[in-house]
Amino acid sequence: MAKAKAKAKEMEVVRGLDLNRYMGRWYEIASFPSINQPRDGVNTRATYTLNADGTVHVLNETWSGGKRGSIEGTAYKADHNSDEAKLKVKFYVPPFLPIIPITGDYWVLFIDHDYQYALIGQPSRKYLW
């Protein structure tokens, strides 16, 4: 008789994330990168700016082969009625022709008290920053 596969417990996310404190530039110190990130990327960073409508402007940058690569997008709460830090982030591919949106999950799994370190993941558990 084959054993049933255990269902993974849903990841816990931060509750009550203060978006104003979260804004600014964040540097990646480790990751399970997405398929869109170069494997040899260095000085990878994300800059978040709060928009007037409550969404967040996202600028992701990395340097690969001596050249800067970047993509801009928008993040927003997945459920406006929840205090969980489950966001959706939308990028357009290719960035110079904003026709095809790519939307992904952006879950804040941990943030330290001083908003200096954060752990970001998503429910598939394939990517982690």
C-alpha positions as CSV (number, residue, x, y, z in Angstrom):
1,M,0.0,0.0,0.0
2,A,1.4,3.4,-1.0
3,K,1.6,6.1,1.6
4,A,-0.3,9.3,0.9
5,K,1.8,12.4,0.3
6,A,1.6,14.8,3.2
7,K,0.1,18.1,2.3
8,A,2.4,21.0,3.0
9,K,1.2,23.4,5.6
10,E,0.4,26.9,4.2
11,M,3.2,29.3,4.9
12,E,2.5,31.9,7.6
13,V,2.8,35.5,6.6
14,V,3.4,38.7,8.5
15,R,0.2,40.4,9.7
16,G,-0.2,44.2,9.9
17,L,2.7,45.1,7.6
18,D,3.4,48.8,7.8
19,L,3.7,49.6,4.1
20,N,5.1,53.1,4.8
21,R,8.0,51.6,6.8
22,Y,8.5,48.9,4.1
23,M,9.1,51.4,1.3
24,G,12.6,52.1,0.2
25,R,15.5,50.1,-1.2
26,W,16.0,46.5,-0.2
27,Y,19.1,44.5,-1.1
28,E,19.0,40.8,-1.9
29,I,21.5,38.8,0.3
30,A,20.3,35.3,-0.7
31,S,17.6,33.8,-2.9
32,F,16.0,30.9,-4.7
33,P,15.7,33.2,-7.8
34,S,12.8,33.2,-10.3
35,I,13.3,32.0,-13.8
36,N,13.5,35.6,-14.9
37,Q,16.5,36.4,-12.8
38,P,20.0,35.9,-14.2
39,R,22.0,33.2,-12.3
40,D,25.1,35.4,-12.3
41,G,23.3,38.6,-11.1
42,V,25.0,40.7,-8.5
43,N,24.0,43.7,-6.4
44,T,20.4,42.7,-6.9
45,R,18.0,45.1,-5.3
46,A,14.3,46.2,-5.2
47,T,13.1,49.7,-4.7
48,Y,9.5,50.2,-3.5
49,T,7.6,53.5,-3.6
50,L,4.1,54.0,-2.3
51,N,1.7,55.3,-5.0
52,A,-1.2,57.7,-4.1
53,D,-3.7,54.9,-4.8
54,G,-2.2,52.6,-2.1
55,T,-0.4,50.4,-4.7
56,V,3.4,50.1,-4.7
57,H,5.7,50.9,-7.6
58,V,8.4,48.2,-7.8
59,L,11.8,48.6,-9.5
60,N,13.9,45.4,-9.5
61,E,17.5,45.7,-10.6
62,T,20.5,43.4,-11.0
63,W,23.8,43.5,-12.7
64,S,24.9,40.7,-14.9
65,G,28.0,40.6,-17.2
66,G,28.7,44.2,-16.2
67,K,25.3,45.4,-17.5
68,R,22.3,46.6,-15.5
69,G,19.0,44.8,-16.0
70,S,15.8,46.1,-14.6
71,I,12.0,45.6,-14.6
72,E,9.3,47.8,-13.2
73,G,5.9,46.7,-11.9
74,T,3.1,47.3,-9.4
75,A,2.3,45.5,-6.2
76,Y,-1.0,45.5,-4.4
77,K,-2.7,43.6,-1.6
78,A,-4.2,40.3,-2.7
79,D,-7.1,40.8,-0.3
80,H,-8.0,44.3,0.8
81,N,-10.0,42.9,3.7
82,S,-7.1,41.0,5.2
83,D,-4.2,42.2,7.4
84,E,-2.0,39.5,6.0
85,A,1.1,40.6,4.0
86,K,0.0,38.7,0.9
87,L,0.7,40.9,-2.1
88,K,0.4,40.4,-5.9
89,V,3.0,41.9,-8.1
90,K,2.4,42.6,-11.8
91,F,5.1,43.1,-14.4
92,Y,4.8,43.5,-18.1
93,V,6.9,41.4,-20.4
94,P,8.6,42.7,-22.4
95,P,8.9,45.9,-20.3
96,F,9.2,48.2,-23.3
97,L,5.9,47.0,-24.7
98,P,3.4,46.8,-21.8
99,I,1.0,44.3,-23.3
100,I,1.4,41.0,-21.5
101,P,1.1,41.2,-17.7
102,I,2.8,38.6,-15.6
103,T,1.4,38.5,-12.1
104,G,2.9,36.6,-9.2
105,D,2.5,36.2,-5.5
106,Y,4.7,38.2,-3.1
107,W,4.3,37.1,0.5
108,V,6.2,38.8,3.3
109,L,7.0,35.8,5.5
110,F,9.2,37.6,8.1
111,I,10.1,41.2,8.8
112,D,12.3,42.2,11.8
113,H,11.1,44.8,14.3
114,D,13.2,47.6,12.7
115,Y,12.2,46.8,9.1
116,Q,15.8,46.0,8.2
117,Y,15.5,42.4,7.1
118,A,12.7,40.6,5.4
119,L,12.0,37.1,4.0
120,I,9.8,37.0,0.9
121,G,8.3,33.9,-0.6
122,Q,5.3,32.6,-2.5
123,P,2.9,29.7,-2.1
124,S,4.5,27.4,-4.6
125,R,7.7,27.5,-2.5
126,K,9.8,27.7,-5.7
127,Y,11.2,31.2,-5.1
128,L,12.5,32.9,-2.0
129,W,14.2,36.2,-1.4
